[in-house]
Amino acid sequence: MALVQKLSMIMTIICLIGLTGLLSVAKSEPNTNVNLLWCNENGYAEEDPYANSVAYILADLMNVTPSRQDYDYSTVSPYATAVSYGHATCNTALSNNDCANCLVAGKASVSSSCLNSVGGRVEMVDCAMRYESYPF
């Protein structure tokens, strides 16, 4: 009888371990494959005040969007002499951290590809980011 009880207990433990594996949440990373990368053909000089606007917009989009409802955020730079506008979104199925990680990749992509461009846009599978010198 003791052997049957031990086997029963072992089978119960094995079943519980199996169920625990089924109930665990799968972790994933955002898909940062680029679907679209576009840069405005108009440029600005590195010392131009507009450079500060672009830096502000990209950092603001990257830092604020993950905390917004539906991961949808628009912003305007606070510099009156060289205004820049921005918008970013993330796939709503992402966690806040995954949205943030996706936007870090988006900022890196648009910053390096659209260096000194007055506007840039990157659309990845799980997030998008855009900045321009005009409202959109």
N, CA, C and O atoms as CSV, one atom per row, in Angstrom:
chain,resi,resn,atom,element,x,y,z
A,1,MET,N,N,0.814,-1.195,0.000
A,1,MET,CA,C,0.000,0.000,0.000
A,1,MET,C,C,0.864,1.268,0.000
A,1,MET,O,O,0.530,2.245,-0.670
A,2,ALA,N,N,1.946,1.254,0.732
A,2,ALA,CA,C,2.838,2.407,0.786
A,2,ALA,C,C,3.423,2.697,-0.589
A,2,ALA,O,O,3.597,3.862,-0.948
A,3,LEU,N,N,3.731,1.665,-1.362
A,3,LEU,CA,C,4.274,1.831,-2.702
A,3,LEU,C,C,3.258,2.506,-3.613
A,3,LEU,O,O,3.621,3.379,-4.401
A,4,VAL,N,N,1.996,2.116,-3.516
A,4,VAL,CA,C,0.932,2.709,-4.331
A,4,VAL,C,C,0.757,4.180,-3.974
A,4,VAL,O,O,0.564,5.004,-4.867
A,5,GLN,N,N,0.820,4.528,-2.695
A,5,GLN,CA,C,0.686,5.918,-2.269
A,5,GLN,C,C,1.860,6.760,-2.784
A,5,GLN,O,O,1.672,7.893,-3.229
A,6,LYS,N,N,3.069,6.196,-2.720
A,6,LYS,CA,C,4.243,6.918,-3.217
A,6,LYS,C,C,4.146,7.151,-4.719
A,6,LYS,O,O,4.448,8.243,-5.201
A,7,LEU,N,N,3.725,6.128,-5.460
A,7,LEU,CA,C,3.567,6.279,-6.909
A,7,LEU,C,C,2.495,7.308,-7.235
A,7,LEU,O,O,2.650,8.106,-8.160
A,8,SER,N,N,1.410,7.288,-6.473
A,8,SER,CA,C,0.327,8.252,-6.675
A,8,SER,C,C,0.827,9.678,-6.423
A,8,SER,O,O,0.510,10.600,-7.174
A,9,MET,N,N,1.607,9.841,-5.362
A,9,MET,CA,C,2.143,11.157,-5.036
A,9,MET,C,C,3.115,11.623,-6.124
A,9,MET,O,O,3.095,12.791,-6.510
A,10,ILE,N,N,3.948,10.734,-6.610
A,10,ILE,CA,C,4.898,11.068,-7.675
A,10,ILE,C,C,4.148,11.483,-8.938
A,10,ILE,O,O,4.529,12.455,-9.590
A,11,MET,N,N,3.097,10.767,-9.285
A,11,MET,CA,C,2.300,11.108,-10.474
A,11,MET,C,C,1.630,12.469,-10.301
A,11,MET,O,O,1.557,13.247,-11.253
A,12,THR,N,N,1.144,12.763,-9.102
A,12,THR,CA,C,0.520,14.060,-8.829
A,12,THR,C,C,1.542,15.185,-9.008
A,12,THR,O,O,1.242,16.212,-9.617
A,13,ILE,N,N,2.735,14.987,-8.480
A,13,ILE,CA,C,3.790,15.999,-8.612
A,13,ILE,C,C,4.158,16.207,-10.077
A,13,ILE,O,O,4.322,17.344,-10.520
A,14,ILE,N,N,4.285,15.135,-10.819
A,14,ILE,CA,C,4.609,15.236,-12.246
A,14,ILE,C,C,3.518,16.002,-12.986
A,14,ILE,O,O,3.817,16.842,-13.835
A,15,CYS,N,N,2.259,15.719,-12.671
A,15,CYS,CA,C,1.143,16.431,-13.318
A,15,CYS,C,C,1.166,17.913,-12.971
A,15,CYS,O,O,0.948,18.757,-13.840
A,16,LEU,N,N,1.430,18.235,-11.701
A,16,LEU,CA,C,1.480,19.638,-11.294
A,16,LEU,C,C,2.623,20.383,-11.979
A,16,LEU,O,O,2.465,21.534,-12.385
A,17,ILE,N,N,3.755,19.733,-12.103
A,17,ILE,CA,C,4.888,20.355,-12.804
A,17,ILE,C,C,4.521,20.603,-14.265
A,17,ILE,O,O,4.842,21.657,-14.815
A,18,GLY,N,N,3.863,19.654,-14.885
A,18,GLY,CA,C,3.426,19.813,-16.273
A,18,GLY,C,C,2.440,20.949,-16.428
A,18,GLY,O,O,2.540,21.726,-17.378
A,19,LEU,N,N,1.474,21.063,-15.503
A,19,LEU,CA,C,0.495,22.147,-15.567
A,19,LEU,C,C,1.152,23.496,-15.331
A,19,LEU,O,O,0.786,24.486,-15.965
A,20,THR,N,N,2.116,23.543,-14.430
A,20,THR,CA,C,2.821,24.794,-14.176
A,20,THR,C,C,3.513,25.281,-15.445
A,20,THR,O,O,3.507,26.477,-15.738
A,21,GLY,N,N,4.101,24.371,-16.188
A,21,GLY,CA,C,4.742,24.737,-17.451
A,21,GLY,C,C,3.751,25.261,-18.460
A,21,GLY,O,O,4.065,26.172,-19.226
A,22,LEU,N,N,2.544,24.691,-18.472
A,22,LEU,CA,C,1.521,25.146,-19.407
A,22,LEU,C,C,0.973,26.509,-19.032
A,22,LEU,O,O,0.580,27.283,-19.904
A,23,LEU,N,N,0.944,26.810,-17.736
A,23,LEU,CA,C,0.364,28.060,-17.273
A,23,LEU,C,C,1.346,29.226,-17.279
A,23,LEU,O,O,0.932,30.375,-17.130
A,24,SER,N,N,2.613,28.959,-17.446
A,24,SER,CA,C,3.589,30.042,-17.413
A,24,SER,C,C,3.426,30.936,-18.644
A,24,SER,O,O,3.051,30.476,-19.722
A,25,VAL,N,N,3.712,32.197,-18.460
A,25,VAL,CA,C,3.565,33.178,-19.529
A,25,VAL,C,C,4.800,33.146,-20.418
A,25,VAL,O,O,5.933,33.174,-19.939
A,26,ALA,N,N,4.562,33.088,-21.692
A,26,ALA,CA,C,5.678,33.097,-22.641
A,26,ALA,C,C,6.272,34.495,-22.692
A,26,ALA,O,O,5.538,35.483,-22.728
A,27,LYS,N,N,7.564,34.581,-22.695
A,27,LYS,CA,C,8.235,35.873,-22.805
A,27,LYS,C,C,8.751,36.026,-24.227
A,27,LYS,O,O,9.219,35.069,-24.845
A,28,SER,N,N,8.658,37.236,-24.725
A,28,SER,CA,C,9.148,37.482,-26.073
A,28,SER,C,C,9.744,38.875,-26.127
A,28,SER,O,O,9.613,39.663,-25.189
A,29,GLU,N,N,10.379,39.156,-27.204
A,29,GLU,CA,C,10.946,40.475,-27.420
A,29,GLU,C,C,10.200,41.122,-28.572
A,29,GLU,O,O,9.646,40.425,-29.421
A,30,PRO,N,N,10.178,42.449,-28.611
A,30,PRO,CA,C,9.476,43.105,-29.708
A,30,PRO,C,C,10.152,42.811,-31.040
A,30,PRO,O,O,11.369,42.639,-31.118
A,31,ASN,N,N,9.342,42.758,-32.072
A,31,ASN,CA,C,9.864,42.538,-33.419
A,31,ASN,C,C,10.279,43.896,-33.975
A,31,ASN,O,O,9.433,44.739,-34.275
A,32,THR,N,N,11.575,44.099,-34.109
A,32,THR,CA,C,12.096,45.385,-34.578
A,32,THR,C,C,12.559,45.334,-36.033
A,32,THR,O,O,13.368,46.156,-36.464
A,33,ASN,N,N,12.047,44.377,-36.773
A,33,ASN,CA,C,12.336,44.364,-38.212
A,33,ASN,C,C,11.727,45.609,-38.837
A,33,ASN,O,O,10.580,45.954,-38.553
A,34,VAL,N,N,12.480,46.273,-39.673
A,34,VAL,CA,C,12.041,47.540,-40.271
A,34,VAL,C,C,11.186,47.274,-41.503
A,34,VAL,O,O,11.614,46.602,-42.442
A,35,ASN,N,N,9.958,47.820,-41.482
A,35,ASN,CA,C,9.068,47.753,-42.644
A,35,ASN,C,C,9.225,48.981,-43.538
A,35,ASN,O,O,9.083,48.894,-44.757
A,36,LEU,N,N,9.520,50.125,-42.918
A,36,LEU,CA,C,9.644,51.381,-43.660
A,36,LEU,C,C,10.646,52.273,-42.952
A,36,LEU,O,O,10.614,52.411,-41.729
A,37,LEU,N,N,11.522,52.865,-43.713
A,37,LEU,CA,C,12.454,53.863,-43.195
A,37,LEU,C,C,12.488,54.983,-44.213
A,37,LEU,O,O,12.845,54.771,-45.372
A,38,TRP,N,N,12.119,56.171,-43.780
A,38,TRP,CA,C,12.021,57.307,-44.691
A,38,TRP,C,C,12.653,58.519,-44.032
A,38,TRP,O,O,12.448,58.761,-42.843
A,39,CYS,N,N,13.416,59.277,-44.795
A,39,CYS,CA,C,14.049,60.499,-44.300
A,39,CYS,C,C,13.653,61.669,-45.195
A,39,CYS,O,O,13.669,61.551,-46.420
A,40,ASN,N,N,13.301,62.785,-44.590
A,40,ASN,CA,C,13.011,64.009,-45.322
A,40,ASN,C,C,14.288,64.426,-46.045
A,40,ASN,O,O,15.373,64.381,-45.465
A,41,GLU,N,N,14.166,64.828,-47.295
A,41,GLU,CA,C,15.359,65.191,-48.073
A,41,GLU,C,C,15.965,66.520,-47.640
A,41,GLU,O,O,17.108,66.815,-47.986
A,42,ASN,N,N,15.222,67.325,-46.891
A,42,ASN,CA,C,15.755,68.595,-46.400
A,42,ASN,C,C,16.591,68.352,-45.150
A,42,ASN,O,O,16.241,67.528,-44.305
A,43,GLY,N,N,17.690,69.076,-45.044
A,43,GLY,CA,C,18.593,68.866,-43.923
A,43,GLY,C,C,18.838,70.124,-43.112
A,43,GLY,O,O,18.327,71.200,-43.422
A,44,TYR,N,N,19.623,69.962,-42.078
A,44,TYR,CA,C,20.032,71.076,-41.231
A,44,TYR,C,C,21.483,70.837,-40.806
A,44,TYR,O,O,21.968,69.705,-40.814
A,45,ALA,N,N,22.164,71.923,-40.436
A,45,ALA,CA,C,23.553,71.819,-39.984
A,45,ALA,C,C,23.591,71.324,-38.538
A,45,ALA,O,O,22.653,71.551,-37.773
A,46,GLU,N,N,24.666,70.657,-38.175
A,46,GLU,CA,C,24.791,70.111,-36.819
A,46,GLU,C,C,24.657,71.181,-35.747
A,46,GLU,O,O,24.104,70.920,-34.679
A,47,GLU,N,N,25.155,72.377,-36.019
A,47,GLU,CA,C,25.100,73.451,-35.024
A,47,GLU,C,C,23.756,74.191,-35.030
A,47,GLU,O,O,23.541,75.080,-34.205
A,48,ASP,N,N,22.870,73.843,-35.930
A,48,ASP,CA,C,21.540,74.448,-36.020
A,48,ASP,C,C,20.736,74.139,-34.751
A,48,ASP,O,O,20.788,73.018,-34.247
A,49,PRO,N,N,19.992,75.127,-34.232
A,49,PRO,CA,C,19.150,74.883,-33.051
A,49,PRO,C,C,18.121,73.760,-33.265
A,49,PRO,O,O,17.631,73.166,-32.305
A,50,TYR,N,N,17.806,73.483,-34.522
A,50,TYR,CA,C,16.847,72.407,-34.812
A,50,TYR,C,C,17.375,71.054,-34.331
A,50,TYR,O,O,16.588,70.155,-34.032
A,51,ALA,N,N,18.685,70.904,-34.253
A,51,ALA,CA,C,19.274,69.654,-33.758
A,51,ALA,C,C,18.809,69.362,-32.332
A,51,ALA,O,O,18.549,68.212,-31.980
A,52,ASN,N,N,18.707,70.416,-31.512
A,52,ASN,CA,C,18.212,70.236,-30.141
A,52,ASN,C,C,16.753,69.799,-30.135
A,52,ASN,O,O,16.344,68.985,-29.307
A,53,SER,N,N,15.971,70.346,-31.063
A,53,SER,CA,C,14.561,69.963,-31.165
A,53,SER,C,C,14.412,68.493,-31.518
A,53,SER,O,O,13.602,67.784,-30.922
A,54,VAL,N,N,15.191,68.038,-32.484
A,54,VAL,CA,C,15.126,66.633,-32.902
A,54,VAL,C,C,15.534,65.721,-31.748
A,54,VAL,O,O,14.874,64.718,-31.479
A,55,ALA,N,N,16.618,66.073,-31.072
A,55,ALA,CA,C,17.079,65.262,-29.938
A,55,ALA,C,C,16.006,65.203,-28.850
A,55,ALA,O,O,15.756,64.146,-28.271
A,56,TYR,N,N,15.377,66.343,-28.579
A,56,TYR,CA,C,14.312,66.392,-27.573
A,56,TYR,C,C,13.146,65.494,-27.975
A,56,TYR,O,O,12.670,64.689,-27.174
A,57,ILE,N,N,12.692,65.634,-29.210
A,57,ILE,CA,C,11.535,64.871,-29.698
A,57,ILE,C,C,11.798,63.375,-29.626
A,57,ILE,O,O,10.964,62.629,-29.111
A,58,LEU,N,N,12.928,62.926,-30.125
A,58,LEU,CA,C,13.215,61.489,-30.141
A,58,LEU,C,C,13.310,60.922,-28.726
A,58,LEU,O,O,12.804,59.832,-28.458
A,59,ALA,N,N,13.956,61.655,-27.822
A,59,ALA,CA,C,14.053,61.192,-26.434
A,59,ALA,C,C,12.680,61.186,-25.771
A,59,ALA,O,O,12.346,60.251,-25.043
A,60,ASP,N,N,11.884,62.221,-26.019
A,60,ASP,CA,C,10.546,62.309,-25.429
A,60,ASP,C,C,9.656,61.169,-25.921
A,60,ASP,O,O,8.963,60.531,-25.128
A,61,LEU,N,N,9.676,60.917,-27.215
A,61,LEU,CA,C,8.880,59.816,-27.771
A,61,LEU,C,C,9.291,58.481,-27.154
A,61,LEU,O,O,8.443,57.669,-26.785
A,62,MET,N,N,10.586,58.268,-27.047
A,62,MET,CA,C,11.108,57.007,-26.520
A,62,MET,C,C,10.758,56.832,-25.036
A,62,MET,O,O,10.459,55.721,-24.599
A,63,ASN,N,N,10.793,57.912,-24.271
A,63,ASN,CA,C,10.581,57.823,-22.828
A,63,ASN,C,C,9.121,57.864,-22.394
A,63,ASN,O,O,8.766,57.254,-21.385
A,64,VAL,N,N,8.273,58.563,-23.126
A,64,VAL,CA,C,6.888,58.759,-22.683
A,64,VAL,C,C,5.915,57.752,-23.294
A,64,VAL,O,O,5.001,57.298,-22.606
A,65,THR,N,N,6.086,57.398,-24.548
A,65,THR,CA,C,5.135,56.514,-25.239
A,65,THR,C,C,4.829,55.229,-24.473
A,65,THR,O,O,3.659,54.856,-24.391
A,66,PRO,N,N,5.820,54.532,-23.906
A,66,PRO,CA,C,5.508,53.269,-23.217
A,66,PRO,C,C,4.586,53.416,-22.009
A,66,PRO,O,O,3.988,52.436,-21.564
A,67,SER,N,N,4.469,54.632,-21.476
A,67,SER,CA,C,3.599,54.835,-20.310
A,67,SER,C,C,2.220,55.378,-20.690
A,67,SER,O,O,1.365,55.554,-19.822
A,68,ARG,N,N,2.001,55.640,-21.954
A,68,ARG,CA,C,0.716,56.171,-22.415
A,68,ARG,C,C,-0.269,55.050,-22.718
A,68,ARG,O,O,0.106,53.963,-23.159
A,69,GLN,N,N,-1.541,55.350,-22.466
A,69,GLN,CA,C,-2.578,54.378,-22.795
A,69,GLN,C,C,-2.558,54.117,-24.293
A,69,GLN,O,O,-2.454,55.049,-25.091
A,70,ASP,N,N,-2.655,52.876,-24.664
A,70,ASP,CA,C,-2.621,52.425,-26.060
A,70,ASP,C,C,-1.293,52.724,-26.752
A,70,ASP,O,O,-1.196,52.620,-27.975
A,71,TYR,N,N,-0.274,53.092,-25.983
A,71,TYR,CA,C,1.062,53.341,-26.550
A,71,TYR,C,C,0.996,54.268,-27.767
A,71,TYR,O,O,1.551,53.954,-28.820
A,72,ASP,N,N,0.329,55.386,-27.621
A,72,ASP,CA,C,0.150,56.342,-28.717
A,72,ASP,C,C,0.444,57.732,-28.164
A,72,ASP,O,O,-0.265,58.206,-27.277
A,73,TYR,N,N,1.477,58.387,-28.676
A,73,TYR,CA,C,1.905,59.656,-28.101
A,73,TYR,C,C,2.399,60.608,-29.185
A,73,TYR,O,O,3.170,60.232,-30.067
A,74,SER,N,N,1.932,61.850,-29.092
A,74,SER,CA,C,2.393,62.933,-29.971
A,74,SER,C,C,2.995,64.023,-29.101
A,74,SER,O,O,2.566,64.232,-27.966
A,75,THR,N,N,3.988,64.712,-29.637
A,75,THR,CA,C,4.665,65.743,-28.853
A,75,THR,C,C,5.191,66.855,-29.758
A,75,THR,O,O,5.305,66.687,-30.972
A,76,VAL,N,N,5.505,67.982,-29.145
A,76,VAL,CA,C,6.086,69.137,-29.834
A,76,VAL,C,C,7.268,69.602,-28.989
A,76,VAL,O,O,7.189,69.621,-27.761
A,77,SER,N,N,8.349,69.972,-29.637
A,77,SER,CA,C,9.515,70.448,-28.883
A,77,SER,C,C,9.209,71.811,-28.260
A,77,SER,O,O,8.386,72.563,-28.783
A,78,PRO,N,N,9.865,72.127,-27.154
A,78,PRO,CA,C,9.592,73.395,-26.465
A,78,PRO,C,C,10.399,74.582,-26.993
A,78,PRO,O,O,10.349,75.669,-26.416
A,79,TYR,N,N,11.135,74.384,-28.074
A,79,TYR,CA,C,12.008,75.437,-28.584
A,79,TYR,C,C,11.283,76.246,-29.659
A,79,TYR,O,O,11.032,75.747,-30.756
A,80,ALA,N,N,10.953,77.489,-29.341
A,80,ALA,CA,C,10.144,78.321,-30.237
A,80,ALA,C,C,10.843,78.661,-31.549
A,80,ALA,O,O,10.174,78.841,-32.566
A,81,THR,N,N,12.151,78.750,-31.550
A,81,THR,CA,C,12.863,79.156,-32.767
A,81,THR,C,C,13.104,78.009,-33.741
A,81,THR,O,O,13.397,78.245,-34.913
A,82,ALA,N,N,12.986,76.782,-33.275
A,82,ALA,CA,C,13.235,75.623,-34.145
A,82,ALA,C,C,12.342,74.465,-33.695
A,82,ALA,O,O,12.805,73.511,-33.070
A,83,VAL,N,N,11.076,74.567,-34.021
A,83,VAL,CA,C,10.083,73.603,-33.535
A,83,VAL,C,C,10.139,72.302,-34.331
A,83,VAL,O,O,10.301,72.304,-35.551
A,84,SER,N,N,10.001,71.204,-33.612
A,84,SER,CA,C,9.925,69.875,-34.211
A,84,SER,C,C,8.706,69.169,-33.631
A,84,SER,O,O,8.334,69.403,-32.481
A,85,TYR,N,N,8.090,68.310,-34.427
A,85,TYR,CA,C,6.891,67.573,-34.024
A,85,TYR,C,C,7.185,66.081,-34.093
A,85,TYR,O,O,7.958,65.632,-34.939
A,86,GLY,N,N,6.568,65.317,-33.202
A,86,GLY,CA,C,6.823,63.885,-33.209
A,86,GLY,C,C,5.618,63.051,-32.831
A,86,GLY,O,O,4.685,63.529,-32.185
A,87,HIS,N,N,5.653,61.799,-33.244
A,87,HIS,CA,C,4.593,60.840,-32.924
A,87,HIS,C,C,5.206,59.448,-32.864
A,87,HIS,O,O,6.067,59.097,-33.670
A,88,ALA,N,N,4.745,58.657,-31.890
A,88,ALA,CA,C,5.209,57.272,-31.778
A,88,ALA,C,C,4.062,56.383,-31.313
A,88,ALA,O,O,3.164,56.827,-30.596
A,89,THR,N,N,4.106,55.135,-31.729
A,89,THR,CA,C,3.126,54.135,-31.306
A,89,THR,C,C,3.837,52.796,-31.120
A,89,THR,O,O,4.911,52.552,-31.670
A,90,CYS,N,N,3.198,51.941,-30.325
A,90,CYS,CA,C,3.658,50.558,-30.174
A,90,CYS,C,C,2.462,49.635,-30.309
A,90,CYS,O,O,1.324,50.039,-30.073
A,91,ASN,N,N,2.721,48.421,-30.681
A,91,ASN,CA,C,1.718,47.362,-30.701
A,91,ASN,C,C,1.164,47.237,-29.283
A,91,ASN,O,O,1.933,47.074,-28.336
A,92,THR,N,N,-0.149,47.308,-29.123
A,92,THR,CA,C,-0.753,47.279,-27.788
A,92,THR,C,C,-0.633,45.920,-27.108
A,92,THR,O,O,-0.912,45.807,-25.914
A,93,ALA,N,N,-0.229,44.902,-27.831
A,93,ALA,CA,C,-0.021,43.582,-27.220
A,93,ALA,C,C,1.312,43.512,-26.472
A,93,ALA,O,O,1.555,42.557,-25.734
A,94,LEU,N,N,2.171,44.510,-26.655
A,94,LEU,CA,C,3.478,44.524,-25.995
A,94,LEU,C,C,3.356,44.940,-24.534
A,94,LEU,O,O,2.403,45.618,-24.148
A,95,SER,N,N,4.316,44.533,-23.738
A,95,SER,CA,C,4.435,45.049,-22.373
A,95,SER,C,C,5.060,46.446,-22.463
A,95,SER,O,O,5.584,46.832,-23.508
A,96,ASN,N,N,5.001,47.191,-21.368
A,96,ASN,CA,C,5.623,48.519,-21.346
A,96,ASN,C,C,7.113,48.425,-21.676
A,96,ASN,O,O,7.636,49.227,-22.449
A,97,ASN,N,N,7.786,47.443,-21.086
A,97,ASN,CA,C,9.225,47.279,-21.338
A,97,ASN,C,C,9.510,46.930,-22.788
A,97,ASN,O,O,10.472,47.431,-23.371
A,98,ASP,N,N,8.678,46.069,-23.376
A,98,ASP,CA,C,8.888,45.710,-24.778
A,98,ASP,C,C,8.638,46.904,-25.694
A,98,ASP,O,O,9.342,47.086,-26.687
A,99,CYS,N,N,7.639,47.714,-25.363
A,99,CYS,CA,C,7.394,48.939,-26.134
A,99,CYS,C,C,8.617,49.850,-26.035
A,99,CYS,O,O,9.083,50.385,-27.041
A,100,ALA,N,N,9.129,50.021,-24.827
A,100,ALA,CA,C,10.311,50.869,-24.626
A,100,ALA,C,C,11.504,50.338,-25.417
A,100,ALA,O,O,12.217,51.110,-26.058
A,101,ASN,N,N,11.721,49.037,-25.374
A,101,ASN,CA,C,12.843,48.440,-26.108
A,101,ASN,C,C,12.686,48.610,-27.611
A,101,ASN,O,O,13.664,48.850,-28.319
A,102,CYS,N,N,11.463,48.488,-28.094
A,102,CYS,CA,C,11.209,48.673,-29.520
A,102,CYS,C,C,11.524,50.118,-29.928
A,102,CYS,O,O,12.138,50.355,-30.968
A,103,LEU,N,N,11.101,51.074,-29.106
A,103,LEU,CA,C,11.340,52.480,-29.428
A,103,LEU,C,C,12.819,52.856,-29.322
A,103,LEU,O,O,13.282,53.744,-30.036
A,104,VAL,N,N,13.554,52.193,-28.445
A,104,VAL,CA,C,15.010,52.403,-28.394
A,104,VAL,C,C,15.613,52.010,-29.741
A,104,VAL,O,O,16.450,52.725,-30.291
A,105,ALA,N,N,15.177,50.870,-30.261
A,105,ALA,CA,C,15.660,50.418,-31.575
A,105,ALA,C,C,15.200,51.372,-32.675
A,105,ALA,O,O,15.955,51.658,-33.604
A,106,GLY,N,N,13.965,51.864,-32.573
A,106,GLY,CA,C,13.453,52.809,-33.561
A,106,GLY,C,C,14.232,54.108,-33.569
A,106,GLY,O,O,14.572,54.631,-34.630
A,107,LYS,N,N,14.516,54.630,-32.381
A,107,LYS,CA,C,15.299,55.866,-32.268
A,107,LYS,C,C,16.694,55.669,-32.855
A,107,LYS,O,O,17.189,56.529,-33.583
A,108,ALA,N,N,17.316,54.559,-32.547
A,108,ALA,CA,C,18.659,54.285,-33.080
A,108,ALA,C,C,18.634,54.207,-34.600
A,108,ALA,O,O,19.529,54.720,-35.271
A,109,SER,N,N,17.616,53.571,-35.130
A,109,SER,CA,C,17.506,53.400,-36.582
A,109,SER,C,C,17.283,54.729,-37.292
A,109,SER,O,O,17.979,55.049,-38.256
A,110,VAL,N,N,16.314,55.498,-36.815
A,110,VAL,CA,C,16.003,56.764,-37.490
A,110,VAL,C,C,17.115,57.788,-37.257
A,110,VAL,O,O,17.391,58.601,-38.140
A,111,SER,N,N,17.751,57.763,-36.100
A,111,SER,CA,C,18.849,58.704,-35.822
A,111,SER,C,C,20.047,58.462,-36.731
A,111,SER,O,O,20.629,59.405,-37.267
A,112,SER,N,N,20.406,57.210,-36.900
A,112,SER,CA,C,21.581,56.916,-37.727
A,112,SER,C,C,21.287,57.053,-39.216
A,112,SER,O,O,22.147,57.486,-39.982
A,113,SER,N,N,20.088,56.691,-39.625
A,113,SER,CA,C,19.749,56.738,-41.054
A,113,SER,C,C,19.374,58.133,-41.531
A,113,SER,O,O,19.622,58.483,-42.685
A,114,CYS,N,N,18.786,58.924,-40.660
A,114,CYS,CA,C,18.291,60.253,-41.042
A,114,CYS,C,C,19.097,61.365,-40.373
A,114,CYS,O,O,18.546,62.404,-40.009
A,115,LEU,N,N,20.379,61.148,-40.216
A,115,LEU,CA,C,21.257,62.110,-39.566
A,115,LEU,C,C,21.155,63.473,-40.248
A,115,LEU,O,O,21.345,63.586,-41.459
A,116,ASN,N,N,20.854,64.500,-39.463
A,116,ASN,CA,C,20.730,65.886,-39.932
A,116,ASN,C,C,19.615,66.086,-40.952
A,116,ASN,O,O,19.678,67.006,-41.767
A,117,SER,N,N,18.609,65.243,-40.914
A,117,SER,CA,C,17.429,65.407,-41.764
A,117,SER,C,C,16.333,66.070,-40.932
A,117,SER,O,O,16.172,65.745,-39.755
A,118,VAL,N,N,15.578,66.994,-41.530
A,118,VAL,CA,C,14.539,67.698,-40.771
A,118,VAL,C,C,13.349,66.800,-40.439
A,118,VAL,O,O,12.475,67.185,-39.661
A,119,GLY,N,N,13.316,65.620,-41.021
A,119,GLY,CA,C,12.242,64.681,-40.713
A,119,GLY,C,C,12.684,63.256,-40.945
A,119,GLY,O,O,13.524,62.979,-41.801
A,120,GLY,N,N,12.112,62.363,-40.179
A,120,GLY,CA,C,12.428,60.950,-40.345
A,120,GLY,C,C,11.298,60.090,-39.826
A,120,GLY,O,O,10.530,60.489,-38.951
A,121,ARG,N,N,11.218,58.914,-40.383
A,121,ARG,CA,C,10.142,58.000,-39.999
A,121,ARG,C,C,10.649,56.569,-40.087
A,121,ARG,O,O,11.254,56.171,-41.082
A,122,VAL,N,N,10.398,55.808,-39.041
A,122,VAL,CA,C,10.712,54.390,-39.057
A,122,VAL,C,C,9.469,53.631,-38.597
A,122,VAL,O,O,8.867,53.953,-37.572
A,123,GLU,N,N,9.105,52.629,-39.370
A,123,GLU,CA,C,8.009,51.744,-38.993
A,123,GLU,C,C,8.577,50.343,-38.874
A,123,GLU,O,O,9.033,49.749,-39.851
A,124,MET,N,N,8.540,49.835,-37.660
A,124,MET,CA,C,8.974,48.473,-37.399
A,124,MET,C,C,7.721,47.621,-37.213
A,124,MET,O,O,6.613,48.155,-37.164
A,125,VAL,N,N,7.882,46.325,-37.111
A,125,VAL,CA,C,6.724,45.449,-36.956
A,125,VAL,C,C,5.930,45.822,-35.703
A,125,VAL,O,O,4.700,45.857,-35.749
A,126,ASP,N,N,6.608,46.103,-34.581
A,126,ASP,CA,C,5.912,46.336,-33.318
A,126,ASP,C,C,5.894,47.777,-32.827
A,126,ASP,O,O,5.317,48.050,-31.774
A,127,CYS,N,N,6.502,48.701,-33.547
A,127,CYS,CA,C,6.441,50.104,-33.131
A,127,CYS,C,C,6.788,51.011,-34.309
A,127,CYS,O,O,7.321,50.568,-35.327
A,128,ALA,N,N,6.471,52.283,-34.138
A,128,ALA,CA,C,6.766,53.274,-35.176
A,128,ALA,C,C,7.109,54.598,-34.505
A,128,ALA,O,O,6.656,54.887,-33.398
A,129,MET,N,N,7.915,55.392,-35.197
A,129,MET,CA,C,8.348,56.679,-34.672
A,129,MET,C,C,8.557,57.626,-35.852
A,129,MET,O,O,9.095,57.242,-36.891
A,130,ARG,N,N,8.117,58.881,-35.666
A,130,ARG,CA,C,8.267,59.873,-36.734
A,130,ARG,C,C,8.517,61.246,-36.125
A,130,ARG,O,O,7.980,61.570,-35.065
A,131,TYR,N,N,9.332,62.048,-36.797
A,131,TYR,CA,C,9.514,63.448,-36.420
A,131,TYR,C,C,9.575,64.281,-37.695
A,131,TYR,O,O,10.007,63.801,-38.743
A,132,GLU,N,N,9.139,65.528,-37.595
A,132,GLU,CA,C,9.120,66.445,-38.742
A,132,GLU,C,C,9.257,67.877,-38.258
A,132,GLU,O,O,9.130,68.161,-37.067
A,133,SER,N,N,9.519,68.773,-39.199
A,133,SER,CA,C,9.593,70.204,-38.897
A,133,SER,C,C,8.227,70.868,-39.039
A,133,SER,O,O,8.102,72.078,-38.844
A,134,TYR,N,N,7.220,70.099,-39.370
A,134,TYR,CA,C,5.856,70.612,-39.541
A,134,TYR,C,C,4.877,69.672,-38.827
A,134,TYR,O,O,5.176,68.495,-38.624
A,135,PRO,N,N,3.707,70.197,-38.449
A,135,PRO,CA,C,2.711,69.332,-37.787
A,135,PRO,C,C,2.163,68.300,-38.769
A,135,PRO,O,O,2.018,68.582,-39.959
A,136,PHE,N,N,1.870,67.141,-38.281
A,136,PHE,CA,C,1.304,66.086,-39.134
A,136,PHE,C,C,0.266,65.297,-38.370
A,136,PHE,O,O,-0.325,64.365,-38.915
